[in-house]
Amino acid sequence: MVDSITGGRGSRAPHHRSWHSEEHTSHRAPRLRAAVLGANDGLLSTSSLLLGVVAASASREVLFATGVAALVSGAGSMAMGEYSSVSSQRDAEAADLAMEAEALAAHPRAELRELTENLKVNGVPDHLAVEVAEALTAHDALAAHAQLELGIQPDDLADPLEAAVASAISFALGAMVPILVVMTLAGDARAPGLVVSALVGLGALGAFGARLGGANMLRAAVRVLLGGAAAMTIAWLVGNLFNVSV
Ligand SMILES: [Zn+2]
């Protein structure tokens, strides 16, 4: 029973576990924010594209093919971009950790002093700092330095594959909204349906994203709505330039 609760981290002391799970919530916010951005991208780019194609008066089949192509290519490009950006971030963090491990092996006394100073800066009283630094060093010196100096959790580095899959999925979910709209609505209802669903979705995602980042929800929603409206207006105008009956 105890084993299933600690989930493979059984060797850790209880106080370390609660510290870790507290860190974890702050680690998840950027991931969730990336997912919101992915959904935002999928919703706006696919809505704008379909709006342009609707303006050029395309058939239901063409709209469906266009929407699916936008979903697949967009999700693929999001996944690629996210994979390479998270990979380089992870490489940089791994290099930082290796440098820190080298320093710890080469100059353990200087590193202990550095950790002590770091604890003092973070509010640990002078008379306790040495003792705390020694205890942290004895327990897991690299983890202590990584967390206090680099802000990195050595056993919880961002996973490029996980990030790639998450942003592809969120892009696809966002892109599905306008595809469903053009498939369920007919003729003249399509364009207003695309605009309204995109604006409602963008406003909601903008507000949610702002809430995650602790920013003003209304201001974020308005900013996203204005940007979305501008993008769709341009798409509509361009689509009208190519007004051809298919
Ligand atoms: Zn250090």
Boltz pocket constraint, residues with backbone or C-beta under 6 A from the ligand:
constraints:
  - pocket:
      binder: B
      contacts: [[A, 100], [A, 103], [A, 111], [A, 114], [A, 115], [A, 145], [A, 149]]
      max_distance: 6.0
